[in-house]
């Protein structure tokens, strides 16, 4: 780093992972954000087939890119695991009960500052650049300020397409403390069953009552918090198992260092990725896959998390390396900014003149720009509020 200005050295140094976070979980979060980015880049490239010859075999990577929306499910499972862990440890007698006032304040400071800064920037861009999405009226602005991203008339469609997941996450933050008494080994089983039942009932109601609605409305409605409780439930169950790991029988939670748990989790995630594309037409027809795909995917993700925090070497190498940890640190800003960057890039006047594979160009051009913006957002917005959260906790 010789020759670099001091301020640049300081910024790079500040990107080191906080000691209070496990590297593997930070890396999983980074992979989730990167996967969503890859999916949207593939979509903007007009869904090209991606096949490669490898040792005489045809490797089809198209499902891998087309299922990048699974990164959102990773976020949900990871939130269930991380946020339920202190409550599960409290129930296991390993710590004091987390104070709810500090819990809610930290959740607000984690989500809203970076979102509000981006909202202000996008509104400023819309005011100066013709054709950019803005606010139709004061009511739409009010709904954006409160993150009411659900089908009208109660909510509004966000001007940044990825924002629709934010109120789902924040809704779980609000609900979690009321579920804390269930975060014991045997109660957690009933909690998971309850989450799965709520998910099934909610999604069934959506496909029945919104059968003729536009796809955007059905997707937004089906995956509101009740319809996503399977993912959060798997994360909460994993938190309970991890908090009580030493008291559980080996058959229930095998030693992660052996590698089997991590391999099974990764295999289940890959199976889910390649299972859905061939049956996509059935998904919104109230078919069994509509109710089983995200639970299967979430179960695989939960197994990967348990293996990673338990010391599984393969999982730690995949997600605990420097690249994944870096992406994990800036993952929230990466998630927020990648879609506007892709949109602006594709709309640029010089973009149609590019020759060759559109996906390769999008990945090569959009990723560095998105990462640069994400670093600024992380260092200038997210990190100061993280320090404020720590100062408030120390007080």
N, C-alpha and C positions, 0 to 999 in steps of 0.2 A: 504493500500500500504506500510505498515511498512516492513522494511527488504529488500525492493527492492533497487537495486543500483540507485543512483541519475539519471544516464543517462536514465534508463528505465522509471523512474517517469517522466522525462522531455519529453520523446517520447510519453508516454501515454497521458500526459497533452496536448501535441501539437495536438492530434487528436480531440480535442474539435472543435465543429462546429464554423466556423467564423460567427460573429454576423451579417454580411451583407447578409447572405444567409438564406432563409426561411427553417426551418427544414423539412417541408413536402415535398418541392421540392428536397431537398438533399436526403430524404428517398426514394422518387420515383425513383431517379437515382440509388440508391443502390439496390432497388428491380429489376430494369431493368437488372443490371449487374448480380445479383444473378440468375435471371430467365434464362439468356443466359447460365450461367454456368450449371444450372440444365439440360438444354436441351442438351448440349454437353456431359455431364456425362451420360445422358440417351442414347444418340447415341452411345457412346463408350461401354455402357453395352449391346449393340445389341438390342435396342428397346424393352425392356420387357413390357408386359402388366401390368398395375398397377391398380388393383381393390381391393376394401375393402368393407366389410359388415358393415353397420352402421344402427342400429335400424331396421333391416330387409330389408334395401335398399342396393343395390349394387352401390357403388360410384366409378365411373370410372375416375381415375386421369391421364390416359394415354394421353388424349388430352391436359391436362394442362402441362405435361412435353414436349410433342411433339411439342407444339406451343410456346416453350420458345424463339424461334427466334423473337417472338413479342417484346421481350425486346429491339431489335434494333429499332423498330417503336416507342417505348416509348422514347428512346434517341432522335430520330428525332423530335417528337412532343415537347419534353421538350426543346430542343435547339431552336426550333421556338418560344416557349413561352418566355424563359429566354432572348434570345438575341434580340427579337423584342420589349420587354417591354420598354427599354429606348427610343427607337425610337417612340413607340406608346405614351409614356408619353410626349415626345417632341412635337409630333403632337397635343396632347391634351392640350398643354400649361402648363404642370406640371413641366417642367425642360428645361434646355438648350439642344441644339442639341449635341448629343454625338460626340466628336472629332474623326474623322475617322482614323487619324494616330495612336492614342492610341488604338482605337478599333481593328485595324488590328494587331498591335503589341501584344496586349493581347491575341488575338486568336492564333497567332503563338507560343507565349510562353506557352500557355495552351496545345497545341497539340503535338508539335514537340519534345521537350526535352525528355519526357518519351518514346516516340516512338523511337527516335534515340538511346537512351541508350539500349533499348531492342533489337533493330536491331544489335547493336554492340555485345551484349552478345550472341545473337543467331548465329551470324557469327563466333564468337570465339568458341562456342560449336560445330558448324559444322566443323571447322578446326581441332578440336581435337577428336571428337567422330564420328566414321564411321556411315554412314547411316542417319545422320541428314541433313535436307535440307539446302542448301547453294546457292550461286550465280553461275549461269552457265557462265556468262561473264560480262564484264564491263557495257554493255547496261542494263542488268537486275539489276545490282547494281544502276545504274543511275536512273532507273525507281522506284526502292525502295526508293531512297533518295528523290525523288519528289512525292512519294505516287501515282504513276501512276498505280493504281490497276484497270484495266479494261481489257477486252479481247484483246489478241494480234491482230495485231502487234503494235498498239499504246501503249498498256500497258503490264503488266505482272501479273501473278498470285502470290500473296504474299506467302512468306515462313511461315507466321503465318496466318492461315485462317481467323481470325477475322479482320485483317487489311483492308479488302476490304471496310468496312464501313467508314474508316477514311477520305478518299478523298471526299466522299459524304457529310459528315459533314462539312469538310473544304470548299468545294465548296459552300455550303449554306452560310458559313461565308462571303465569298467573294461577293455573290450576294445580301445579305440582305440589305446593305445600299442603293442599287439602287431601292429597293422596299419600302423604308421608306415613300415616299410621299403617298403611298396607305394605310398606317396604321392609317386610320380613320374609324369610325364605318360603314359608307356606302361604302366607297371605299374598305374596307377590304372584303366585300361580293364579290365584283368583283374580288378582288385578289384571294380569295378562288376558285371561279369559274375558273379563269385562271390557277391556280395550278392544279385543277382537269382535265382541258382540256389538259394541257401539259402532265400530267401523262398518261392519256388515249392514246393520240397520240403516245407518246414515247413507251409505252408498246406494243401497237398494232404493231408498226413498228418492234419491237424486235421479237415478236412471228411470224410475217410474214416472215421477212428476215432471221431469225435464227431458222426456224422451225426444221431443221435437225441437228442443232448444239448440242454438248454435253450439258447436263443439267447445268453443272457448268458455261459454257459460257452464257447460256440464263439467268440464275439467276443474274450473274454479270452484264450483259448488261441491263436487265430489270429494275434493281434497282439503276442504276446510278442516279445522281441528278435529271434529269427531271422526271424519273420514280418514284421518292420518294417525289416529291413536294406536294403530297396530305398530307403527314404527317407534313411536315414543314408548309404547309398552315394552317392546323388545329391549330398548335401551334401559328402561327402569329395571327389568328383570335381570339384565346383565350386571347392573350396579349392585343389586341385592346379592347376587351370586358372588361377585368379587369382594364385597364387604364381609361376607361370611365364608370366604373360601376355605379357611383353615378348619371350619366346623362341618363342612359338607363331605359326604362320602365320595370317594374317588370316582365311582361310576357316574355321579351327577356332574362333576366338573373335573375331568382328567387333568393331570399336570400339563400345563401349557408348554413347558420346556420340551416335552416329547415331540411336539410338532403336529400331532394329529388334529388337535382342535383348530389350529390355524389353517391347516390344509383343508379340513372339512368346510370351514367357513368360506375360504376362497373358492373352493369347488362349488359350493352352493350359490355364491354370488355369480360365478361364471355361468352356471346352469340356468339361473334366472335370466341373465342377459341374453342368452341364446335361445331361451324358451319362448319368450314373448313375441319377437318379430314375426315368426311364422303364424302366430295366432292373433295378430293385432286386430284383425277384423272382428274377432269374437269378443274383444275386451269390453266394448261398450254395449254389448247385447245382453247384459245381465247374466253373463256366463260365469262358471265357477272360477275361471282364471282372474276375473275382475276382483274377486275376494281373496285369492290365494297368492297372487304374484308378489305383491308388496310384503305380506307376512313372510314368504319364503326368502325374499331378498333381505328383509330386515333381520331374520334369524341368522343368515350368513354373515351379515355385517356385525351383529352382536357377538358371534363366535370369534370373528377376527379381533374385535376390541378386547375380549376376554383373553385371547391368546397373547395379544400384544402387551397388555399390562401385566400378564403373568410371566413374561420373559421369553416368549417364543422368538427364536433367532430369526427365522425367515420373515415373520411379520415385522420385526423391528428393522430388518435390513430394507424391506420394501418401503416402509413408511417413516422410519426413524432417521433416515439419511438427511444430510444437510439441505438438499434440494426440496424434499417434501416438507421439512420443518420450516424452511423459509416461506414456501407457498402457504403453509398453515398459518404462519404469523400474519400474513397479509390477506388471508383467505376471504374475510368479510368484505374488505374493499375490492378484492379481485372479483368476488361474486357481484357486487353492486355495479362495478364499472365496465365489466367486459362486454355486456350487451350494447350499451351506448357506443362504445368504441367500434365494435363490429358494424353497427348501424351507420355510423358516420363514415367509416372506411368504405363500405359498399356504396354509399351515396356520393362519394367523391367523384369529381368529373373525370379524373385520370384512371379510376379503377377499371372501367371496361377495356382500357387499352392493354391491360396486363394479359400476357399469353401464358399458356400452360395450365396446370391444375389450379383451380380456384381455391381449393381447400389448403393446398400448400402455401399459396400466397397469403391467405387469411391468417393461417397459423403463424407464418413468419413475420407478418407485419403487425397484426393485432396484439399478439402476446407480449412483445416488448413494450409497446405503448401502454397496454393495460397494466403490466407490472410496474412501470414507472409511475403511473397515476396511483396505483394501489399503494406503493411505498410512500408517496407523499401523503395520501389519505391516512395511512396507518400511523406515520410519524407525526403528522400535523394535527390529526383529529382523534383517532382511536387511542393512541398511546397516552396523550395527556389525560384523557378521561379514565384510562386504566389506572394511572398513577393517582388520580383523584379518588378512585374506588379503594385503592390500597391505603391511602392516607386516612380515608374515612373509616376503614376497617381497623387501622392501628389506633385511631382515637377511641 
